Amino acid sequence: MTEKQKMLMGIIYNAEETSLIEERNRAKSLTKQYNESRQEDRDYRKYLMGQIFGKLGQNVHLEAPFYLDYGYRTTIGDDFFSNFNLTILDGGGVEIGNRVFIGPNVGIYTVNHPTDARRREKGYEWALPVKIGNKVWIGGGVTILPGVTIGDNTVIAAGSVVTQDVPANVVAAGNPCKVIKEAEKGDRYGIIDKKDGE
């Protein structure tokens, strides 16, 4: 079994394996091109995003700079916006739904490392998927840890550290992040935008 196969299975693998390094280097090269491109170069940026991500919806906007490990392990739905300095360590896979807003300096981490320093120093790690539902708003400075699912219509308050699943239709905050209240009904059911009323 290859180290990449182990990574895809969510079991411990060696991230220093040559093919994985090459895949990360490719992603770094593409994101560097994107981050150095001009805002006006929309077609070029769209092309680069298509090369970087595993799946890309319509109307996707990423403020530069952003950073990720593999790129193809991340899928993004329609009507997506992320502010400056989004970092995605996507070895475990990251699935982002439709109409998701992400504030500045957000980190989405699917990767974890052994507490055993000997294995850690040799490049061993494991990765678990992160799933972000539809119409989620993630505030600035949020950290999302491996294996987390965030439900539809939920708001994660700025500065939170999300260590476990967060249900749909809530506002959650803190370190560790916990539900503090239900989301506003108007936000949940889209009464401002009638086409979202379903």
N, C-alpha and C positions, 0 to 999 in steps of 0.2 A: 504494500500500500504506500502511495506517495505521500509526502508531507501535505501537498495540496488537498488530496482526498481526505486526509485526517482533518484539515482545517474545515472543509465543507461539511464534514460529519459532526463538528462541534467537539472533537476530542483533542487531546494535547498533541501538538505538532511542533516542528522546529521551523521557525520563521526565517532562519538563515539559509534555508534550502535555496539553491541557485535560481530555480524557475520562479519562486515567489519573490525573490529580490528583483528579478527582471520585470515582473508584473508591477511591482511597486514603483520601480524606476520609470516605467512607461507612464503610469498615472502621474507621477511627479512632473515628468516632461510636459504632458498635456495640460495639467493644471497651471504650470508655469507660463505656458503660452497664453492660456486664458487670462491669468492674473496680470499679464503684461500687455494684454490687448486693450484697445480703446473702447470706451462705452458705446461709441457710435458704430463700431464694427459688429453690428447685430448678427449679420449672416455668418460671419466668421466665428463669433462666439457660439452661435447655435450649432454650427458644424462641430466645434470642439466639444460642446456638451454631449452631442450625439456620439462622439468617439469615447468619451470618458465614462458615461453612465450606462448601466445595464439596460435600463428602460427609462424613457423620458416622455412626460406628457406634454400637453400644449401650454403655452404661456408660462414658461419657467424662467425665473429671473434670479440669478445669483450675483450678489455684489462681490466684487473682487476685493481682497483675496479670499480664496477658500482652499482647503487642503483635504486630501483623502489618501487612503492606503492603496486601494485597488480600483475603485471607480465602478467597474462592471458588477461589483457586488452590491451596488446601491441602485434602487429604483425610485423614481419620483413621479407623482401623479400630475394632474393638470393644475394650473393656476397657483403655482408655488412661488414663494418669495423667501429669500434668505438674505440677511444683512451681513456686514463685514465679518470676516474671520470665522466662518463656519469650518469646523474640523470634524471629519468623519473617518473613523478607523473602522473600516467595513469588512474585515475578514470574515465575520460571522454573518454578514448580510444585513442591509438596512432597507426597509420598505417604508416609503413615505407616501401617504395618501394624497387626495385632492384637496386643494384650497388650504394648504398648510403655510403658516407664516412663522418664520424663525428669526429671532432677534440677533444682535451682534454677539460675537464671542461665545457661541454655543459649541459644545463638544458632544458628539455622539460616538460612544466607544463600545465596540462589540468585543474587544479583546481584553483578556485578563492574563496575568502572569503568576507562576508558582511562587509561594512564599519561601520555598527552598531556594536559597541563593545560588546553589550549584547548578540547578536546572535552569534558573532564570538567566544566569550568565552565559549559558550555552545556547540561548535563543528560543527556549521552549515557552509556549503559550497556548491558550485555547480561546475560541471565539464563539459567542452565542448571539443569535439574531436580535435586532431591535426593530420593532414595528410601531409606526406612528400613524394613527387613523386619519380620517377625513376631518377637515375644518379644525385642526388643532393649531393653537397659538402657543409658541414656546418663547418665553421672554429672554432678555439678554442675560448672558453669563450662566445659562443653565448647563448642567452636566448630566448626560443620560448614560447609564452604565449598562454592561452586557446583559442580554436576556430580557430587557424591559419591553412591555407593550403599553402604549398610551392610547386610550379609547377615543372615539369620535367626539368632536365638539369640545374637547377639554382644553383648559388653559393651564400651562405650567408657569408659575410666577418667576420673575427674574431672580437669578442667583440660586435657584433650587438645585439639589443633587438628587436625581431620580434613581433610586436603588431597587425599586420593585414596581410591578405593574400599577398603572393608574387607570381607573375605570372611565367610561364615557360620561360626558355631560357634567363635569365637575371643574372646580378651580382647585389646584393643588400647589403647595408651597413648602419651602423649608429644606433643611438638611438633617435627616433624610426627608425627602418630599412626602407630604401627607395631604390628603383631601381636607380642605378647609370649608368648602361650601359647594352647593350646586351651581352650575353655570346659569347665567340669566336665561329665562325662558325664551326671550326674544332672540338671543344668540343661538340657542339650540335649534329653534324652529325657523329661523330666517325671516322674521316678520318684516324686517326692513327690505329684504329682497324677496318679493313675492314668489319668484320662481323656485325659491328654496323652501316653500311652505309645506312641502310634503313631509 
